[in-house]
Amino acid sequence: MVSVLVACQAEKTDLNSFQWLKGDWKAQFSDTSYFFEKWTMANDTSWTGIGGMVVNSDTIFAEQILVHQQKNDFYYRANVSENNGGVDFKYLGLINDSAVFENKAHDFPQQIVYYYKTPNRLYAHIAGFDKGKYRKEVFELQKEN
């Protein structure tokens, strides 16, 4: 993920460690369907964003997303209509060049992972057990700006 994130894990993580999120990202599935995320640094304690899925010009899934700091820890929060309030996933750190967030108590997903491939390409996946079966969804995102 950018040099700060790809560097040794012993370096101190701060909110600037997530600079690679900044911008508009899009995973095109077909001429009429795509997944998107848009991230901006909100303040000195959080990155905010929106994400969603568009099919035939209709948004079929939308979420408010946030990377925020609480004391010495970082969390990824997803707020979707299916949940009663936001769900936090704790940042576990940089594992195999990927930023890993986890919440084992959540129904699905239990894990959210971002891998910064190049300045214009980002891979993300959600994974975990869904109704007793392991499931993983992978998104290859291109930077739009």
C-alpha positions as a Markdown table, in Angstrom:
| # | Residue | x | y | z |
|---|---|---|---|---|
| 1 | Met | 0.0 | 0.0 | 0.0 |
| 2 | Val | 1.9 | 3.3 | -0.4 |
| 3 | Ser | 5.4 | 3.4 | 1.0 |
| 4 | Val | 4.2 | 4.3 | 4.5 |
| 5 | Leu | 2.1 | 1.2 | 4.6 |
| 6 | Val | 4.4 | -1.1 | 2.7 |
| 7 | Ala | 7.2 | -0.2 | 4.9 |
| 8 | Cys | 8.2 | -2.2 | 8.0 |
| 9 | Gln | 5.3 | -3.0 | 10.3 |
| 10 | Ala | 7.2 | -1.7 | 13.2 |
| 11 | Glu | 6.6 | 1.9 | 12.0 |
| 12 | Lys | 4.0 | 3.8 | 13.9 |
| 13 | Thr | 0.6 | 3.8 | 12.3 |
| 14 | Asp | -1.2 | 7.1 | 12.1 |
| 15 | Leu | -4.1 | 8.4 | 10.1 |
| 16 | Asn | -1.7 | 9.4 | 7.3 |
| 17 | Ser | -0.9 | 5.7 | 6.9 |
| 18 | Phe | -4.2 | 5.4 | 5.1 |
| 19 | Gln | -3.5 | 8.2 | 2.4 |
| 20 | Trp | -3.7 | 5.5 | -0.3 |
| 21 | Leu | -7.5 | 5.4 | 0.2 |
| 22 | Lys | -7.9 | 9.0 | -1.0 |
| 23 | Gly | -9.9 | 9.4 | -4.2 |
| 24 | Asp | -12.6 | 7.8 | -6.3 |
| 25 | Trp | -12.3 | 4.1 | -7.0 |
| 26 | Lys | -14.3 | 1.9 | -9.3 |
| 27 | Ala | -14.6 | -1.8 | -10.2 |
| 28 | Gln | -16.4 | -2.1 | -13.5 |
| 29 | Phe | -18.2 | -5.5 | -13.9 |
| 30 | Ser | -20.0 | -4.9 | -17.2 |
| 31 | Asp | -21.2 | -1.9 | -19.3 |
| 32 | Thr | -24.1 | -1.4 | -16.9 |
| 33 | Ser | -22.8 | -2.5 | -13.5 |
| 34 | Tyr | -20.0 | -1.4 | -11.2 |
| 35 | Phe | -18.8 | -1.1 | -7.5 |
| 36 | Phe | -17.4 | 2.2 | -6.2 |
| 37 | Glu | -15.8 | 3.8 | -3.2 |
| 38 | Lys | -15.0 | 7.5 | -2.7 |
| 39 | Trp | -12.7 | 8.5 | 0.2 |
| 40 | Thr | -11.7 | 11.8 | 1.7 |
| 41 | Met | -9.8 | 12.7 | 4.9 |
| 42 | Ala | -12.4 | 14.2 | 7.1 |
| 43 | Asn | -10.3 | 15.5 | 9.9 |
| 44 | Asp | -7.3 | 14.5 | 12.0 |
| 45 | Thr | -9.0 | 11.4 | 13.4 |
| 46 | Ser | -10.8 | 9.9 | 10.4 |
| 47 | Trp | -11.2 | 9.1 | 6.7 |
| 48 | Thr | -14.8 | 9.1 | 5.4 |
| 49 | Gly | -16.2 | 7.5 | 2.4 |
| 50 | Ile | -19.2 | 6.1 | 0.6 |
| 51 | Gly | -19.4 | 2.9 | -1.3 |
| 52 | Gly | -22.0 | 1.1 | -3.3 |
| 53 | Met | -23.0 | -1.1 | -6.2 |
| 54 | Val | -24.7 | 0.3 | -9.3 |
| 55 | Val | -26.7 | -1.8 | -11.8 |
| 56 | Asn | -28.5 | -0.2 | -14.8 |
| 57 | Ser | -28.1 | 3.3 | -13.3 |
| 58 | Asp | -29.7 | 2.2 | -10.0 |
| 59 | Thr | -27.8 | 2.0 | -6.8 |
| 60 | Ile | -28.7 | -1.4 | -5.4 |
| 61 | Phe | -26.3 | -1.2 | -2.4 |
| 62 | Ala | -24.9 | 1.8 | -0.5 |
| 63 | Glu | -22.8 | 2.2 | 2.6 |
| 64 | Gln | -21.1 | 5.0 | 4.5 |
| 65 | Ile | -17.6 | 3.9 | 5.4 |
| 66 | Leu | -15.1 | 5.3 | 7.8 |
| 67 | Val | -11.5 | 4.7 | 9.0 |
| 68 | His | -11.1 | 6.2 | 12.4 |
| 69 | Gln | -8.9 | 6.3 | 15.4 |
| 70 | Gln | -9.9 | 5.4 | 18.9 |
| 71 | Lys | -7.1 | 6.0 | 21.4 |
| 72 | Asn | -4.2 | 3.9 | 19.9 |
| 73 | Asp | -6.3 | 1.7 | 17.6 |
| 74 | Phe | -7.8 | 2.1 | 14.2 |
| 75 | Tyr | -11.1 | 0.8 | 12.9 |
| 76 | Tyr | -13.0 | 0.5 | 9.6 |
| 77 | Arg | -16.7 | 1.2 | 10.1 |
| 78 | Ala | -19.3 | 0.2 | 7.6 |
| 79 | Asn | -22.8 | 1.7 | 8.0 |
| 80 | Val | -25.4 | -0.1 | 5.9 |
| 81 | Ser | -29.2 | -0.1 | 6.1 |
| 82 | Glu | -29.2 | -3.8 | 7.0 |
| 83 | Asn | -27.4 | -3.1 | 10.3 |
| 84 | Asn | -28.6 | -1.2 | 13.3 |
| 85 | Gly | -25.8 | 1.4 | 13.3 |
| 86 | Gly | -22.3 | 1.1 | 12.1 |
| 87 | Val | -20.2 | -2.1 | 12.4 |
| 88 | Asp | -16.5 | -1.6 | 13.4 |
| 89 | Phe | -13.7 | -3.8 | 12.1 |
| 90 | Lys | -10.4 | -3.5 | 14.1 |
| 91 | Tyr | -7.3 | -2.7 | 12.1 |
| 92 | Leu | -4.9 | -5.7 | 12.7 |
| 93 | Gly | -2.1 | -4.1 | 10.8 |
| 94 | Leu | -0.2 | -4.7 | 7.6 |
| 95 | Ile | -0.2 | -8.4 | 6.8 |
| 96 | Asn | 1.5 | -9.6 | 3.6 |
| 97 | Asp | 1.3 | -6.0 | 2.2 |
| 98 | Ser | -2.4 | -5.8 | 2.9 |
| 99 | Ala | -4.3 | -3.6 | 5.4 |
| 100 | Val | -6.5 | -6.1 | 7.4 |
| 101 | Phe | -9.6 | -5.2 | 9.4 |
| 102 | Glu | -11.5 | -7.8 | 11.3 |
| 103 | Asn | -14.6 | -8.3 | 13.4 |
| 104 | Lys | -15.1 | -12.0 | 14.2 |
| 105 | Ala | -18.4 | -11.3 | 15.9 |
| 106 | His | -20.1 | -9.9 | 12.7 |
| 107 | Asp | -22.4 | -12.1 | 10.6 |
| 108 | Phe | -20.7 | -11.4 | 7.2 |
| 109 | Pro | -18.1 | -10.3 | 6.4 |
| 110 | Gln | -15.8 | -10.9 | 9.3 |
| 111 | Gln | -12.8 | -9.5 | 7.5 |
| 112 | Ile | -12.1 | -6.6 | 5.1 |
| 113 | Val | -8.8 | -6.4 | 3.3 |
| 114 | Tyr | -7.2 | -3.7 | 1.1 |
| 115 | Tyr | -4.2 | -4.3 | -1.0 |
| 116 | Tyr | -2.7 | -1.2 | -2.7 |
| 117 | Lys | -1.3 | -2.5 | -6.0 |
| 118 | Thr | -0.2 | 0.7 | -7.8 |
| 119 | Pro | -1.2 | 4.4 | -7.4 |
| 120 | Asn | -4.1 | 3.7 | -9.8 |
| 121 | Arg | -5.1 | 0.1 | -8.7 |
| 122 | Leu | -6.5 | -1.2 | -5.4 |
| 123 | Tyr | -7.7 | -4.6 | -4.6 |
| 124 | Ala | -10.2 | -5.2 | -1.8 |
| 125 | His | -12.0 | -8.2 | -0.5 |
| 126 | Ile | -14.5 | -9.1 | 2.1 |
| 127 | Ala | -14.5 | -12.6 | 3.5 |
| 128 | Gly | -15.8 | -14.8 | 6.3 |
| 129 | Phe | -18.4 | -17.3 | 7.1 |
| 130 | Asp | -21.9 | -16.7 | 5.8 |
| 131 | Lys | -24.6 | -19.2 | 7.0 |
| 132 | Gly | -21.9 | -21.7 | 7.8 |
| 133 | Lys | -20.0 | -21.5 | 4.5 |
| 134 | Tyr | -16.9 | -19.6 | 3.7 |
| 135 | Arg | -17.4 | -16.8 | 1.2 |
| 136 | Lys | -15.0 | -14.3 | -0.3 |
| 137 | Glu | -15.8 | -11.4 | -2.7 |
| 138 | Val | -12.9 | -9.7 | -4.5 |
| 139 | Phe | -12.9 | -6.2 | -6.0 |
| 140 | Glu | -10.3 | -4.8 | -8.4 |
| 141 | Leu | -10.7 | -1.1 | -8.2 |
| 142 | Gln | -9.2 | 1.5 | -10.6 |
| 143 | Lys | -8.7 | 5.1 | -9.5 |
| 144 | Glu | -11.0 | 7.5 | -11.2 |
| 145 | Asn | -9.2 | 10.7 | -10.2 |
